[in-house]
């Protein structure tokens, strides 16, 4: 939550997890729970009531705001700070991209963050995304003058990173 407008209360966090579960139930995809290999089983929803231990989430979402690049599907992640820098976000994000391109047949995925969030920008680059400086924008859910309002936009196209299994590579 370092680059989010504010930390969520436990009730707000639980409500977010319930919304994520509902989106996956309805759409079949969304932000998926991330656990460390070898920890307790991860089957089940993100809900705190499920008792499923998780270190955060990574996956796909449809932004709930309007901008010059919407409608679109974005890739995103949020992991507990003690798990940063271990490759979990990159590994799970790469799997999410593969799902987006192979299963959902999407042509493009976007990601965005504040310019100070160098860690997330490195993850975006590791998974094949490129910054689109012309796409940078002011986040419409934050008021003018807010220090986190300015966002950088990254994009990745299916053809730039994904070759279907049955395609011939030349």
N, C-alpha and C positions, 0 to 999 in steps of 0.2 A: 504493500500500500504506500510505499515511499513516494511514488509519483501520482498518487490519486488525490483528489481534493480533500479527503479526510478518511480516517479509519472508521470502519463500521463497528457498531456495537455487536454483541453476540447475537441478539435478536435479528438485527439487520443482516448479519452474515448467514444465519440460519435461513432467513427468508430468501436471500440470494441463492443459496444452495437448493431450496425448494423450487425456485423459478427455473434454475438450470435443469433440475430433474424433470420438471414439467415440459420443458422445451425438448429434451431428449425423448421423452415419452411420446410427444406429439410428432416431432419432426424426424426422430430416429438418429439425430446427431446433435452435437452442441459442444459444450465444454465438458470434458471427461475428467474424472478424478485421476490423480497421479499418486502412486504409492512407490515406495522404495522396494526394489526386488528383494524377496525374502521376508518382508514384513507380513503382517496379518492379511488374510484374504481380502481382495478388493471388490468382490462381487457385490452388487447392490448400488443403491442411489447414494448421492453425496450427503443426503440429509443426516444431520447430527443424530436423529432418532434411530438411524440404521446401525450406529455403532461402527461404521467403517472408517478406519484410520486413513487419512490422506494428507499429503503434504501440500496440496494445492490443486489447480486444474489447468489444463491445456486443451485447446480445441478450436472449434469453429463457431461463429456467431453472425447474426445479421444485425448490424448496428441499428440502434433505436433512434437515430437522429438523421436529419437530412444534411447532405453535403454534396459538393460537386461530383464525388465519386460513388455516391449511393444511388440506387440500391446495389448492394454488394454482399459478399461474404468475407468476413475478416478472420484472421487467425490471432489468437491471443493466449496469454498465460498469466498466472499469478501463483507464485510458489512462496512458501514460508522462507524467510530470510536465511535460516540456518541451512537451507538446501540450495542456495544460489551457488553458481560456479562449479557445479558437479555434472553438468551436461544433461540434466533431466529435462529442462525446457527445450533444448535443441532436439533431443531424441524424440520426445513426445510431439513436438511441433512438426518434425519431419514425417512422423507417422500420420499426423493429422492432414498434412498436405497430400500425402499419398492417398489417403481416404477421399479427400476432396476431389482430386483429379481422377482417381480410378473408379471410385464408387458413385460419386455424385456427378461426375463428368463436368465439373466446373472448368471454365476457361481461365479464370483469374482469381487470385486471392489477394487481399490487401491486409496491411497491418499498419498501426500508427501508434505513436507515443510522443511524449514531450522530448524536446531536443536534449535535455539533460540525462535522459534514460539510456545511457551508453550500453548498459548490459543488454537491454532488450533489442537495441539496434544491432548489436553483435549477433544475437540469436537470429534476427531477421536475415542478416547477411549469411550466416552459417547455413541456413536452410534454402539459400538460393534467391532470396528477395533482393531487390535493388531499390534504392531510394529514388523517389520521384520528386525532386525539389519543386517542380511546377505544381505538384499536388498538395504541398504543405498547406495547412488550413488552421483557422481559429475554431476550436471545438465549440459547437453551438450550445452545449449544455453548461458551459462555464461563462460567467459574466465578463464583459470587456474589462481589461486590466488585471484579470486574475493571472497569477504567475504561471499557472499550468495550462492556460488557454491555447497557446501556440503548440501545434502538433506537426510532426513530420510524417510523411506518407511513404510507405514501401509497397511494392507490388511484386508479384510473381505470376507469370503466365504458364499454363500447363505445358505448352510446347517448349518453353525454355528449360524446364527441369525434369519433365516426365516423359518417358518413352514407354508406351504400352508394351506389355510383355510379348505380344504377338507381332510387334513392329520390327522391321528390319533396320538395323543401324548401319549406315554407310560411312 
